[in-house]
Amino acid sequence: MTHRIFQTFLLWLILATLAPSVGRLHADDWPQWMGPHRDNVWREEGLLKSFPEGGPTVVWRAPLAGGYAGPAVAGGRVFVTDFVKGDGPQGTERVLCLDAMSGELLWQREDPATYTISYPAGPRCTPLVEGDRVYTLGAEGNLLCLAVADGTLLWSRDLTADYRTKPATWGYASHPLIDGDRLICIAGTDVAHAVALNKHTGEEIWRTGTALEQGYCPPVILEAAGVRQLILMKPSGMYAVEPETGGLLWETPYNADNGSIIMQPVRIGDYLYIGGFQEKNLLLTLRQDTPGVEVVWRNKRQHGISAVNVQPFVLDGHLCGFHEKGDLRVVAIPSGEVVFSDGGPLPGRLQGCGTAFITRQADRYFLFTETGDLVIAELSPEGYTERDRAHLIEPTNVAFGRDVVWCPPAYAERSIFVRNDAELIRVSLAAEPHN
């Protein structure tokens, strides 16, 4: 082998060896609620195993006003919404775009809003970023499509006016879903429960269903019986439609307490679970021969998970999440039996709607708690093991007589992005110091 050929071969070998490592450390985005795949899984690597003494590094802080909406991170930018209070219920809903590296404000949009809802701190829905557009939904139903580059308004819809309805008690909180050219939203009551809008123009493609109240449950698409099914939830029932047309596939009754159906339905194998306040739970079997469901059990007390702020997830064939009483639960499926129940990351704080947002990363979990702590833990059907904890941000809201921060975080750029009612911060979780 000549010297030149040997050098070329050696260079190729080095690049081939390094390429997987470079790819593994590529920064990821968190462009919508629950991340890129709406599953609360963080797929980046190169992350710390435990927190340094004194806690992880706060890269930057940016001022913010009130709201429950989590941030979205995409293309080196951070998008977040808030509500600046004015006189009485009047104020201004804002969409802010910041530089992910520096926290510098790049642009913002302001729209007047009069809040008629309970817990009127601000918007609930995380922005949804796709390509050069960002979609936001305000607490009173103001739906916007903005240009990522500069915030230019591309189109807007007032869901309460367009569908002759009013916001639910706690406002519009169902995160819109993009499917192809469709932006699918929970819209209203008598005129249409759910609608699909052209994501480019805002024009309606289809509408489906009616409801006494919208509910707060985000839409989700799954496949069963060889058919794509858009699963929709309202306080009086669960139903499935064709995502392309809105045509009804099946429906089954439900009876939510106070209109409170919040969690997105969770699929565990061939089962589909939903749970709301006062143990109003429902387990279905998805038929595999034709679109449809069969009821396994309904309103089974002391079983299942009645989820409020935290989306449950599948854990080794079980259902895992926070129950309305504030305990972290693991539930066997299909029996619904609670096989583990504990305060988890909220010891001594077993109170109504106890909240810690759970995100899986590799074989461990990050839990951001309502006390403003970030916890690294292990979870299994056998229980919860805490590995480390750091305090990141102060609770600035009040619920059930206690101070809370009820804002889901975003995980991107080997960092956590999280907000309260005063600031948005970026905290590095990289294995190496942030530079």
BAVEX-892800 format. One record per residue: residue in one letter; x, y, z of N, C-alpha, C, O in turn. Coordinates in steps of 0.2 Angstrom, whole numbers. Layout:
<atoms>
A	X	Y	Z	X	Y	Z	X	Y	Z	X	Y	Z
...
</atoms>
This chain:
<atoms>
M	4	-6	0	0	0	0	4	6	0	9	7	4
T	4	11	-5	8	17	-5	6	21	1	1	20	4
H	11	26	2	10	31	8	3	35	7	0	36	12
R	2	37	1	-4	42	0	-10	37	1	-15	40	4
I	-10	31	-2	-16	27	-1	-17	26	6	-23	26	9
F	-12	24	10	-12	23	17	-15	29	21	-19	28	25
Q	-13	35	19	-16	41	22	-23	42	21	-27	44	26
T	-25	41	15	-32	41	13	-36	36	17	-42	38	20
F	-34	30	18	-37	25	21	-38	27	29	-43	26	32
L	-32	29	31	-32	31	39	-37	37	40	-41	37	45
L	-37	42	35	-42	47	36	-49	45	36	-54	47	40
W	-51	40	31	-58	37	31	-59	33	37	-65	34	39
L	-54	30	40	-56	26	46	-57	30	52	-62	29	56
I	-54	36	52	-55	41	58	-62	44	57	-65	44	62
L	-64	46	51	-70	49	50	-76	44	51	-81	46	54
A	-75	38	49	-80	33	50	-81	31	58	-86	30	60
T	-75	32	61	-76	30	69	-79	36	72	-83	35	77
L	-77	42	70	-80	48	74	-87	50	72	-91	52	76
A	-89	48	66	-96	50	63	-102	48	68	-106	52	69
P	-102	42	71	-107	40	75	-107	44	81	-113	46	84
S	-101	46	84	-101	50	90	-104	57	89	-107	60	93
V	-102	60	83	-104	67	81	-112	67	81	-115	71	83
G	-114	61	77	-121	61	76	-125	60	83	-130	63	84
R	-122	57	88	-126	55	94	-126	62	98	-131	63	102
L	-121	66	97	-121	73	101	-125	78	97	-125	84	100
H	-128	77	92	-131	82	88	-137	85	92	-141	81	95
A	-138	91	93	-143	94	97	-150	93	94	-151	93	88
D	-155	91	98	-161	90	96	-166	96	98	-164	100	101
D	-172	95	94	-177	101	95	-183	98	100	-183	92	101
W	-187	102	102	-193	101	106	-198	105	103	-200	110	107
P	-201	104	97	-205	109	94	-212	109	96	-216	113	93
Q	-214	105	101	-221	105	102	-222	102	109	-217	99	112
W	-228	102	111	-230	98	118	-228	91	118	-229	87	113
M	-224	89	123	-221	83	124	-216	81	119	-214	75	119
G	-213	85	115	-207	84	111	-209	82	104	-215	82	102
P	-204	80	100	-204	79	93	-210	74	91	-213	75	86
H	-210	69	95	-215	63	94	-221	63	99	-225	59	99
R	-222	69	102	-227	69	107	-228	63	112	-233	60	113
D	-222	61	114	-221	55	119	-217	56	125	-216	52	129
N	-215	63	126	-211	64	132	-205	60	133	-203	58	138
V	-202	59	127	-195	55	127	-190	60	124	-191	63	119
W	-185	61	128	-179	65	126	-173	61	123	-171	56	127
R	-172	62	117	-167	57	114	-160	60	113	-156	56	109
E	-159	65	116	-152	68	115	-147	63	120	-149	60	124
E	-141	64	118	-136	60	122	-131	66	125	-132	72	123
G	-125	63	128	-120	68	130	-123	72	136	-121	78	137
L	-127	69	140	-130	73	146	-127	71	153	-124	65	153
L	-127	75	157	-124	74	164	-128	68	167	-134	66	166
K	-124	64	171	-127	58	175	-130	61	182	-135	58	184
S	-127	66	185	-129	69	191	-128	76	191	-124	78	187
F	-131	80	195	-130	87	196	-123	89	199	-121	86	204
P	-120	94	196	-114	96	200	-115	99	206	-121	101	208
E	-110	100	211	-111	103	217	-114	111	216	-110	114	212
G	-119	113	219	-122	119	218	-127	119	213	-130	125	211
G	-128	114	209	-133	113	204	-131	115	197	-125	117	196
P	-135	113	192	-133	114	185	-133	121	184	-135	126	187
T	-129	123	178	-128	130	176	-134	133	173	-137	130	168
V	-136	139	175	-141	143	172	-138	147	166	-134	151	168
V	-139	145	160	-136	148	154	-139	155	153	-135	160	152
W	-145	156	154	-148	163	153	-155	163	157	-158	158	158
R	-157	169	158	-164	171	161	-167	176	156	-164	181	154
A	-173	175	155	-177	180	151	-184	182	155	-187	177	157
P	-185	188	155	-192	190	159	-198	188	155	-198	187	149
L	-203	186	159	-209	183	156	-215	185	160	-214	187	166
A	-221	185	158	-227	186	162	-230	180	163	-227	174	162
G	-237	180	165	-240	174	167	-242	169	162	-243	170	156
G	-243	162	164	-245	157	159	-243	150	162	-239	150	166
Y	-247	145	159	-245	138	160	-242	135	154	-240	129	155
A	-242	138	148	-239	135	142	-232	134	143	-228	139	145
G	-230	128	141	-223	127	141	-219	130	135	-223	132	130
P	-213	130	135	-209	133	129	-208	127	123	-209	121	125
A	-208	130	117	-206	125	112	-199	127	109	-197	134	109
V	-194	123	107	-188	124	105	-187	121	98	-187	115	97
A	-185	125	93	-184	123	86	-179	127	82	-180	134	83
G	-175	125	79	-171	129	74	-167	134	78	-166	139	75
G	-165	133	84	-161	138	88	-165	143	91	-162	148	93
R	-171	143	91	-176	148	94	-180	145	99	-182	139	99
V	-183	149	103	-187	147	109	-194	151	108	-193	157	107
F	-199	147	108	-206	151	107	-210	149	114	-210	144	116
V	-213	155	116	-217	154	122	-222	159	122	-222	164	119
T	-228	158	126	-233	163	126	-235	165	133	-233	161	138
D	-237	171	134	-239	173	141	-245	178	141	-247	179	135
F	-247	180	147	-252	185	147	-250	191	152	-248	189	158
V	-250	197	149	-248	203	153	-255	206	156	-259	208	152
K	-256	206	162	-262	208	165	-263	216	164	-258	220	165
G	-269	218	163	-271	225	162	-276	226	168	-275	224	174
D	-281	230	166	-287	231	171	-292	226	171	-294	224	166
G	-293	223	177	-298	218	178	-296	212	174	-290	210	174
P	-301	209	170	-299	203	166	-296	204	160	-294	200	156
Q	-295	211	158	-292	213	152	-284	212	152	-281	214	158
G	-281	211	147	-274	211	146	-272	209	139	-275	211	135
T	-266	207	139	-263	206	132	-259	199	132	-255	197	136
E	-262	195	127	-258	188	126	-252	190	121	-253	193	116
R	-247	187	123	-241	188	119	-238	181	116	-238	176	120
V	-235	182	111	-230	176	108	-223	179	108	-222	184	104
L	-219	176	111	-212	178	111	-207	173	108	-208	167	109
C	-202	175	104	-197	171	101	-190	174	103	-189	180	103
L	-187	169	106	-180	171	109	-175	167	106	-176	161	103
D	-169	169	106	-163	165	103	-161	160	109	-160	162	114
A	-161	154	106	-160	148	111	-153	149	114	-152	146	120
M	-148	152	111	-141	152	114	-140	157	119	-137	156	124
S	-143	163	118	-142	169	122	-148	171	126	-147	175	131
G	-154	169	124	-160	171	127	-163	178	125	-167	181	128
E	-159	181	120	-161	187	117	-168	187	114	-169	182	110
L	-172	192	115	-179	193	112	-178	194	105	-175	200	103
L	-180	190	100	-180	191	93	-186	195	90	-185	199	86
W	-192	193	93	-198	196	91	-203	194	96	-203	189	99
Q	-209	198	96	-214	196	100	-221	199	96	-221	204	92
R	-226	196	97	-233	198	95	-237	199	101	-237	195	105
E	-242	204	100	-246	205	106	-254	206	103	-255	209	98
D	-258	203	107	-265	203	105	-269	204	111	-268	201	117
P	-274	209	111	-278	210	117	-282	204	119	-285	200	114
A	-283	203	125	-287	197	127	-291	199	134	-288	202	138
T	-297	197	134	-301	197	140	-303	190	143	-306	186	140
Y	-300	189	149	-301	182	151	-307	181	155	-309	185	159
T	-311	176	153	-317	174	157	-316	167	160	-321	165	163
I	-310	165	161	-309	158	163	-307	158	170	-305	163	173
S	-307	152	173	-304	151	180	-297	149	179	-294	147	174
Y	-293	151	185	-286	151	184	-283	155	179	-280	153	174
P	-284	162	179	-283	166	173	-276	169	172	-275	174	171
A	-271	164	174	-264	166	174	-261	168	167	-257	172	166
G	-264	164	162	-261	165	155	-263	159	151	-266	154	153
P	-260	158	145	-261	153	140	-259	146	143	-255	146	147
R	-262	141	140	-261	134	142	-257	130	137	-253	125	139
C	-257	131	131	-255	127	126	-248	129	123	-246	135	122
T	-243	124	123	-236	125	121	-237	127	113	-241	123	110
P	-233	131	111	-233	133	104	-231	126	100	-227	122	102
L	-233	126	93	-232	120	89	-228	123	83	-230	127	79
V	-221	121	82	-217	124	77	-216	118	72	-215	113	73
E	-218	120	65	-216	116	60	-213	120	54	-217	124	51
G	-207	118	52	-204	122	47	-203	129	48	-201	131	53
D	-206	133	44	-205	141	45	-212	144	48	-212	150	48
R	-216	140	51	-222	142	54	-222	140	62	-220	135	63
V	-225	144	66	-227	142	73	-234	144	74	-237	149	72
Y	-238	139	77	-245	139	79	-246	140	86	-242	136	90
T	-250	145	88	-251	146	95	-259	146	96	-262	148	92
L	-261	144	102	-268	144	104	-268	147	111	-266	145	116
G	-272	153	111	-273	157	117	-278	154	122	-282	149	120
A	-278	156	128	-283	153	133	-290	154	131	-295	150	133
E	-292	159	127	-299	161	125	-300	159	118	-305	161	116
G	-296	155	115	-297	152	109	-294	156	103	-297	155	97
N	-290	161	104	-286	164	98	-281	160	95	-276	159	98
L	-282	157	89	-278	153	86	-274	157	81	-277	160	76
L	-267	157	81	-263	160	77	-258	156	73	-256	151	75
C	-256	158	67	-251	155	63	-246	161	61	-248	165	58
L	-240	160	64	-235	165	63	-229	163	59	-227	157	59
A	-226	168	56	-219	166	53	-214	165	58	-213	170	62
V	-210	160	58	-205	159	63	-200	164	62	-197	167	68
A	-198	167	56	-193	172	56	-194	178	59	-189	181	62
D	-200	181	59	-201	188	62	-208	189	65	-209	194	67
G	-212	183	66	-218	184	69	-224	187	65	-229	188	67
T	-223	187	58	-228	190	54	-234	185	54	-233	179	54
L	-240	188	55	-246	185	55	-248	182	48	-249	186	43
L	-248	175	48	-250	172	41	-257	171	41	-260	171	35
W	-260	168	46	-268	168	47	-270	167	54	-265	166	58
S	-276	168	56	-278	168	62	-286	165	62	-289	166	57
R	-288	162	68	-295	160	69	-297	162	76	-293	161	81
D	-303	164	77	-306	165	84	-310	159	84	-316	160	82
L	-308	154	88	-312	148	88	-319	149	92	-324	146	90
T	-319	154	97	-326	155	100	-331	159	95	-337	157	95
A	-328	163	91	-333	167	86	-334	162	80	-340	162	78
D	-329	159	78	-330	155	72	-335	149	73	-339	147	69
Y	-335	146	79	-339	140	81	-344	142	86	-346	137	90
R	-346	148	87	-351	150	91	-351	147	98	-356	143	100
T	-346	148	102	-345	144	108	-342	149	113	-341	154	112
K	-340	146	119	-337	149	124	-331	145	126	-332	139	126
P	-326	148	129	-321	143	132	-323	139	138	-328	140	141
A	-320	133	138	-322	129	144	-320	132	151	-316	137	150
T	-321	129	156	-320	133	163	-313	135	164	-312	140	166
W	-308	131	162	-301	132	162	-298	134	156	-292	134	155
G	-302	136	151	-299	139	145	-297	134	140	-298	128	141
Y	-295	136	134	-293	131	129	-286	129	131	-281	132	132
A	-286	122	132	-280	119	134	-278	113	130	-273	109	132
S	-282	111	125	-280	105	121	-275	107	115	-277	111	111
H	-270	104	116	-264	106	111	-266	104	104	-267	98	103
P	-266	108	99	-267	106	92	-262	101	89	-257	100	92
L	-264	97	84	-260	92	81	-260	93	74	-265	94	71
I	-254	92	71	-253	93	64	-253	86	61	-249	81	64
D	-257	84	56	-257	78	52	-257	80	45	-262	82	42
G	-252	79	41	-251	81	34	-252	88	34	-249	92	37
D	-257	90	29	-259	97	29	-264	100	33	-266	106	33
R	-266	96	38	-271	97	43	-269	99	50	-264	96	52
L	-271	105	52	-270	107	59	-277	105	63	-282	108	62
I	-277	100	67	-283	97	71	-283	101	77	-279	100	81
C	-289	103	79	-290	107	85	-297	105	88	-302	103	85
I	-297	105	95	-303	105	99	-306	112	98	-303	116	101
A	-312	113	95	-314	119	94	-320	122	98	-320	127	101
G	-325	118	99	-331	121	102	-336	116	104	-334	110	107
T	-343	117	104	-348	113	107	-353	112	102	-353	106	99
D	-358	116	102	-364	114	97	-363	114	90	-366	110	87
V	-358	118	87	-357	119	80	-352	113	78	-353	110	73
A	-347	112	82	-342	107	80	-337	106	86	-335	111	89
H	-336	100	88	-332	99	94	-325	99	91	-320	102	95
A	-323	96	86	-316	96	83	-316	98	76	-321	97	72
V	-311	101	74	-311	104	67	-304	102	64	-299	102	68
A	-303	102	58	-297	101	54	-296	107	50	-300	109	45
L	-291	111	51	-290	117	47	-284	116	42	-279	112	44
N	-284	119	36	-278	119	32	-272	123	35	-273	129	37
K	-267	119	37	-262	123	41	-258	128	37	-255	132	40
H	-259	129	30	-256	134	27	-261	140	26	-258	146	26
T	-267	139	26	-272	145	25	-277	146	31	-279	152	32
G	-278	141	35	-283	142	41	-290	140	39	-294	140	43
E	-291	138	32	-297	137	30	-299	130	33	-295	125	33
E	-306	129	34	-308	123	37	-309	118	32	-311	119	26
I	-306	112	34	-306	106	29	-312	101	31	-316	99	27
W	-313	100	38	-319	96	40	-320	98	47	-316	101	51
R	-326	97	49	-328	98	56	-332	91	59	-335	88	54
T	-332	90	65	-335	84	67	-337	84	75	-334	88	78
G	-343	81	76	-345	80	83	-348	87	86	-347	92	84
T	-352	86	92	-354	91	96	-353	89	103	-352	83	104
A	-353	94	107	-352	92	115	-355	98	119	-356	104	117
L	-357	96	125	-359	101	130	-354	106	132	-355	112	133
E	-347	103	132	-341	107	134	-336	104	130	-335	98	129
Q	-331	108	128	-325	106	124	-321	100	128	-319	95	124
G	-320	101	134	-315	97	137	-308	100	136	-307	105	133
Y	-303	96	138	-296	99	138	-291	93	135	-285	94	135
C	-294	88	132	-290	82	130	-287	83	123	-291	85	118
P	-280	83	122	-277	84	115	-279	78	111	-280	72	113
P	-280	79	104	-281	74	99	-275	69	98	-269	72	99
V	-276	63	97	-270	58	95	-272	54	90	-278	52	89
I	-268	52	86	-269	47	80	-265	41	82	-259	40	83
L	-269	35	81	-266	28	81	-269	24	76	-273	26	72
E	-266	18	75	-268	13	70	-270	7	73	-267	4	77
A	-276	5	71	-279	-1	74	-284	-4	68	-287	0	65
A	-284	-11	68	-288	-14	62	-286	-12	55	-290	-11	51
G	-279	-10	55	-277	-8	49	-279	-1	46	-278	1	41
V	-282	3	51	-285	10	49	-282	15	54	-281	14	60
R	-280	21	51	-278	27	55	-284	30	58	-289	31	55
Q	-284	31	65	-289	33	69	-287	39	73	-283	39	77
L	-291	44	72	-290	50	76	-295	50	82	-301	50	81
I	-292	49	88	-295	48	94	-297	55	97	-292	59	98
L	-303	56	99	-305	63	101	-309	61	108	-313	56	108
M	-308	66	113	-312	65	119	-316	71	121	-313	77	120
K	-322	70	123	-326	76	126	-329	73	133	-328	67	134
P	-331	78	137	-334	76	143	-339	70	143	-339	67	148
S	-343	69	138	-348	64	137	-346	58	134	-350	54	133
G	-340	58	131	-338	52	127	-332	52	124	-329	58	123
M	-329	46	121	-323	46	117	-326	43	110	-330	39	110
Y	-323	46	105	-325	44	98	-318	44	94	-314	48	95
A	-319	41	88	-314	41	83	-316	43	76	-322	41	75
V	-312	46	73	-314	48	66	-309	47	61	-303	46	63
E	-310	47	55	-305	47	50	-301	53	50	-304	59	49
P	-295	53	50	-291	60	50	-291	64	44	-291	70	44
E	-293	61	38	-293	64	32	-300	68	31	-300	73	28
T	-305	65	34	-312	67	32	-316	69	38	-321	73	37
G	-314	67	44	-318	68	50	-324	63	51	-328	64	55
G	-324	58	46	-330	54	46	-329	49	52	-324	47	54
L	-335	48	56	-335	44	62	-334	37	61	-336	34	56
L	-329	34	65	-328	27	65	-331	23	71	-334	18	69
W	-331	26	77	-334	23	82	-335	28	88	-331	33	88
E	-339	27	93	-339	31	99	-342	27	105	-345	22	104
T	-340	29	111	-342	26	117	-343	31	122	-340	36	122
P	-348	30	127	-350	35	132	-345	36	137	-341	31	139
Y	-344	42	140	-340	43	146	-344	49	150	-348	52	147
N	-342	50	156	-346	55	160	-341	58	165	-339	56	170
A	-338	64	162	-333	67	166	-336	71	171	-341	74	171
D	-332	72	177	-334	76	182	-332	83	181	-326	84	180
N	-337	88	181	-336	95	180	-333	96	173	-329	101	172
G	-334	92	168	-331	93	162	-324	92	161	-321	94	156
S	-321	89	166	-314	88	167	-311	82	164	-310	77	167
I	-310	82	157	-306	76	154	-300	80	151	-301	84	147
I	-294	78	154	-288	82	152	-283	78	149	-280	80	144
M	-282	72	151	-276	68	148	-278	66	141	-284	65	139
Q	-272	65	137	-273	62	131	-274	54	132	-270	51	136
P	-278	51	128	-279	43	129	-272	40	128	-269	42	123
V	-271	35	132	-265	31	131	-266	24	129	-271	21	131
R	-262	22	124	-263	15	121	-258	11	125	-252	12	125
I	-260	5	127	-256	0	130	-257	-7	127	-262	-10	128
G	-253	-8	122	-255	-14	118	-261	-13	114	-262	-8	110
D	-266	-18	115	-273	-17	112	-278	-13	116	-284	-13	114
Y	-275	-11	121	-280	-7	126	-279	0	125	-274	3	123
L	-285	4	127	-285	11	127	-288	14	133	-293	12	135
Y	-284	18	137	-286	20	143	-287	28	143	-283	32	140
I	-292	30	147	-293	37	149	-295	38	156	-299	33	158
G	-293	43	159	-295	44	166	-296	51	168	-292	55	166
G	-301	53	172	-302	60	174	-304	60	181	-304	55	185
F	-306	66	183	-308	68	190	-313	63	193	-317	60	190
Q	-312	62	200	-317	57	204	-317	50	201	-322	47	201
E	-311	48	199	-310	41	197	-315	39	191	-317	33	191
K	-316	44	187	-321	42	181	-316	40	176	-313	43	172
N	-315	33	176	-310	30	171	-313	25	166	-319	23	167
L	-309	24	161	-312	19	156	-306	16	152	-302	19	150
L	-307	9	152	-302	5	149	-306	1	143	-311	-2	144
L	-303	2	137	-306	-1	131	-302	-6	128	-296	-5	128
T	-304	-10	124	-300	-15	119	-302	-12	112	-307	-11	110
L	-296	-11	109	-297	-9	102	-298	-15	98	-294	-20	98
R	-303	-15	94	-304	-21	89	-299	-21	84	-297	-16	81
Q	-297	-27	82	-292	-28	77	-295	-30	70	-292	-30	65
D	-302	-32	70	-305	-34	64	-308	-28	60	-308	-28	54
T	-311	-24	64	-314	-18	61	-313	-12	66	-313	-13	72
P	-313	-6	64	-313	0	68	-318	-1	73	-324	-1	72
G	-317	-1	80	-322	-1	85	-318	-3	92	-312	-4	92
V	-322	-2	97	-319	-4	104	-324	-8	108	-330	-8	106
E	-322	-11	113	-326	-15	118	-324	-12	125	-318	-12	126
V	-329	-11	129	-327	-9	136	-325	-15	140	-328	-20	141
V	-319	-14	143	-316	-18	148	-319	-17	155	-322	-21	158
W	-318	-11	157	-321	-8	163	-322	-1	163	-319	3	159
R	-327	2	167	-328	9	167	-329	11	175	-332	8	179
N	-326	17	176	-327	20	183	-326	15	189	-330	14	193
K	-320	12	188	-318	7	193	-314	10	199	-308	12	198
R	-317	11	204	-314	15	210	-308	11	213	-307	5	213
Q	-303	16	215	-297	14	217	-293	10	212	-289	6	214
H	-294	11	206	-290	8	201	-288	14	196	-291	19	196
G	-284	12	191	-282	17	186	-278	23	189	-276	24	194
I	-278	28	184	-275	35	186	-280	40	183	-282	40	177
S	-282	44	188	-286	50	186	-281	56	185	-279	59	190
A	-279	57	179	-273	62	177	-276	69	177	-282	70	175
V	-272	74	179	-274	81	179	-269	85	175	-270	87	169
N	-263	86	178	-258	90	174	-253	86	170	-250	89	166
V	-252	80	172	-246	76	170	-249	70	165	-253	66	167
Q	-247	70	159	-249	65	154	-246	58	156	-240	57	157
P	-250	53	158	-247	46	159	-244	43	153	-245	46	148
F	-240	38	155	-236	35	149	-236	27	151	-238	25	156
V	-234	24	146	-233	16	146	-226	15	149	-221	17	147
L	-226	11	154	-220	9	158	-220	1	158	-223	-2	163
D	-216	-2	154	-215	-10	154	-222	-13	154	-224	-17	158
G	-227	-11	150	-233	-14	149	-238	-11	155	-244	-14	155
H	-236	-7	159	-240	-4	164	-242	3	162	-239	6	158
L	-247	6	166	-248	13	165	-245	17	171	-246	15	177
C	-241	22	170	-238	26	175	-240	34	175	-240	36	169
G	-241	37	180	-242	44	180	-244	46	187	-245	42	192
F	-246	53	187	-249	56	194	-256	55	194	-260	58	189
H	-259	53	200	-266	52	201	-268	59	204	-264	63	206
E	-275	60	203	-278	67	206	-276	68	213	-276	74	215
K	-275	63	217	-274	64	224	-267	66	225	-265	69	231
G	-262	66	220	-255	68	221	-250	63	221	-244	64	222
D	-252	57	221	-248	51	221	-245	49	215	-249	49	210
L	-239	47	214	-236	43	208	-238	36	208	-237	33	213
R	-242	34	203	-244	27	202	-242	23	197	-240	26	191
V	-241	17	198	-240	12	192	-246	7	193	-248	4	198
V	-249	6	187	-256	3	186	-255	-3	182	-252	-2	176
A	-257	-9	184	-257	-15	179	-263	-15	174	-268	-13	176
I	-261	-17	168	-266	-17	163	-267	-24	160	-261	-27	158
P	-273	-27	160	-279	-24	160	-283	-24	167	-288	-21	167
S	-280	-26	172	-284	-26	178	-285	-20	181	-291	-19	184
G	-281	-15	180	-282	-8	183	-279	-8	190	-280	-2	193
E	-277	-13	193	-274	-13	199	-268	-8	200	-264	-8	196
V	-268	-5	206	-263	0	207	-257	-5	211	-258	-7	216
V	-252	-6	207	-246	-10	210	-241	-6	214	-237	-9	217
F	-241	1	213	-236	5	216	-240	12	217	-243	15	212
S	-239	15	223	-242	22	224	-237	25	230	-236	22	235
D	-235	31	228	-230	34	232	-230	41	231	-232	44	225
G	-228	46	235	-227	53	234	-222	54	229	-222	60	226
G	-217	49	227	-212	50	222	-208	56	223	-205	56	229
P	-207	61	218	-203	66	219	-206	72	224	-203	77	225
L	-212	71	226	-216	76	230	-217	73	237	-223	72	239
P	-212	70	241	-213	67	247	-216	72	252	-214	78	253
G	-221	70	256	-224	74	261	-228	79	258	-230	84	262
R	-230	79	252	-234	84	248	-239	80	244	-241	82	239
L	-242	75	247	-248	71	244	-254	76	245	-258	75	249
Q	-255	80	240	-260	85	239	-263	85	233	-261	82	228
G	-270	87	232	-273	87	226	-270	90	220	-267	95	221
C	-270	86	215	-266	88	208	-259	89	209	-256	93	206
G	-256	85	214	-249	85	214	-245	84	207	-248	80	204
T	-240	88	206	-238	88	199	-231	88	198	-227	91	201
A	-228	83	194	-221	83	192	-221	80	185	-224	75	183
F	-219	84	180	-219	82	173	-213	77	172	-208	79	173
I	-215	72	169	-211	66	168	-208	65	161	-212	65	156
T	-202	65	160	-199	64	153	-194	58	154	-189	58	158
R	-194	54	149	-189	48	149	-183	50	145	-184	53	139
Q	-177	48	147	-171	49	143	-167	43	144	-164	42	150
A	-166	39	139	-163	33	139	-166	28	145	-172	27	144
D	-162	26	150	-165	22	155	-167	25	161	-167	22	166
R	-167	32	161	-169	35	167	-174	41	165	-177	41	160
Y	-176	44	171	-182	49	170	-180	56	173	-177	56	178
F	-182	61	169	-181	68	172	-188	70	174	-193	69	170
L	-189	72	181	-196	74	183	-195	82	185	-191	83	190
F	-199	86	182	-199	93	184	-205	94	189	-211	93	187
T	-204	96	195	-209	96	200	-212	103	201	-209	108	199
E	-218	103	204	-222	109	205	-218	114	210	-220	120	211
T	-213	111	214	-209	115	218	-203	119	215	-200	122	218
G	-203	117	208	-197	120	204	-191	116	204	-186	119	202
D	-191	110	207	-185	106	207	-185	101	200	-190	100	197
L	-179	99	199	-178	94	193	-175	88	197	-170	89	200
V	-178	83	195	-176	76	199	-174	71	193	-177	71	188
I	-168	68	195	-166	62	191	-168	56	195	-167	55	200
A	-172	51	191	-175	46	195	-175	39	190	-174	40	184
E	-176	34	193	-177	28	190	-184	26	192	-187	26	197
L	-188	23	186	-195	21	187	-196	14	184	-193	12	179
S	-199	10	188	-201	3	186	-208	1	189	-210	5	193
P	-211	-4	186	-217	-6	190	-216	-8	197	-221	-8	201
E	-210	-9	199	-209	-10	206	-208	-3	211	-209	-4	217
G	-207	2	207	-207	8	211	-203	14	208	-201	14	202
Y	-201	19	213	-198	25	211	-191	25	215	-192	24	221
T	-186	27	212	-179	28	215	-176	34	213	-175	35	207
E	-176	39	218	-173	45	216	-165	45	216	-162	42	221
R	-162	48	211	-155	48	211	-152	55	212	-146	55	215
D	-155	60	210	-152	67	212	-158	72	211	-163	70	208
R	-157	78	214	-161	83	214	-158	90	214	-153	91	217
A	-161	95	210	-158	102	210	-164	106	209	-169	105	206
H	-164	112	213	-169	117	213	-167	122	207	-162	125	207
L	-172	123	202	-171	127	196	-174	134	196	-171	139	195
I	-181	134	199	-185	140	198	-190	140	203	-192	135	206
E	-192	146	205	-197	147	210	-204	147	208	-206	149	203
P	-208	143	212	-215	143	211	-218	150	211	-217	154	216
T	-222	152	207	-225	159	207	-233	159	206	-236	164	206
N	-236	153	206	-243	153	206	-246	149	212	-242	147	216
V	-252	149	213	-255	146	219	-261	142	217	-265	144	212
A	-261	136	219	-266	131	218	-268	127	224	-263	125	227
F	-274	126	226	-276	122	232	-272	125	238	-270	121	243
G	-271	132	238	-268	135	244	-260	134	245	-257	135	250
R	-257	131	239	-250	130	240	-246	133	234	-250	134	229
D	-240	135	234	-236	138	229	-234	133	224	-232	128	226
V	-235	134	218	-234	129	212	-231	132	206	-232	138	205
V	-228	128	202	-226	130	195	-228	124	191	-226	119	192
W	-234	126	187	-237	120	183	-236	121	176	-241	122	172
C	-230	122	174	-228	123	167	-223	118	164	-218	117	167
P	-225	114	159	-221	109	157	-215	111	154	-215	116	150
P	-209	108	155	-203	110	152	-202	108	145	-205	103	143
A	-197	110	142	-194	108	135	-187	106	136	-183	109	140
Y	-185	100	133	-178	97	133	-175	98	126	-178	94	122
A	-170	102	125	-167	102	119	-160	106	120	-159	108	125
E	-156	105	115	-149	108	115	-145	106	122	-142	110	125
R	-147	100	124	-144	97	130	-145	102	136	-141	103	140
S	-151	104	136	-153	109	141	-161	108	143	-164	104	139
I	-163	110	149	-170	111	150	-172	118	150	-168	122	152
F	-177	119	146	-180	126	146	-187	126	150	-191	122	148
V	-187	130	155	-193	130	159	-195	137	161	-190	141	162
R	-201	138	163	-203	145	165	-208	145	171	-211	140	172
N	-209	151	174	-214	152	179	-218	158	176	-218	159	170
D	-221	162	181	-224	168	179	-220	174	179	-223	180	178
A	-214	173	179	-209	179	180	-203	179	175	-201	184	173
E	-201	172	173	-195	172	169	-195	165	165	-199	160	167
L	-192	165	160	-190	159	156	-183	158	157	-179	162	156
I	-180	151	159	-173	150	160	-171	144	155	-175	140	154
R	-165	144	154	-161	139	151	-156	136	155	-152	140	158
V	-156	130	157	-152	127	162	-148	121	158	-151	116	155
S	-142	121	158	-138	116	154	-138	109	158	-137	109	164
L	-139	104	154	-139	97	157	-133	93	153	-134	87	153
A	-129	97	150	-124	94	146	-119	90	151	-117	93	156
A	-116	85	148	-110	82	152	-104	86	153	-101	86	158
E	-103	90	148	-97	95	148	-100	102	150	-106	103	148
P	-96	106	153	-98	113	154	-101	116	148	-98	116	143
H	-106	120	149	-109	124	143	-104	129	141	-101	133	145
N	-104	130	134	-99	136	132	-103	139	126	-100	144	123
</atoms>
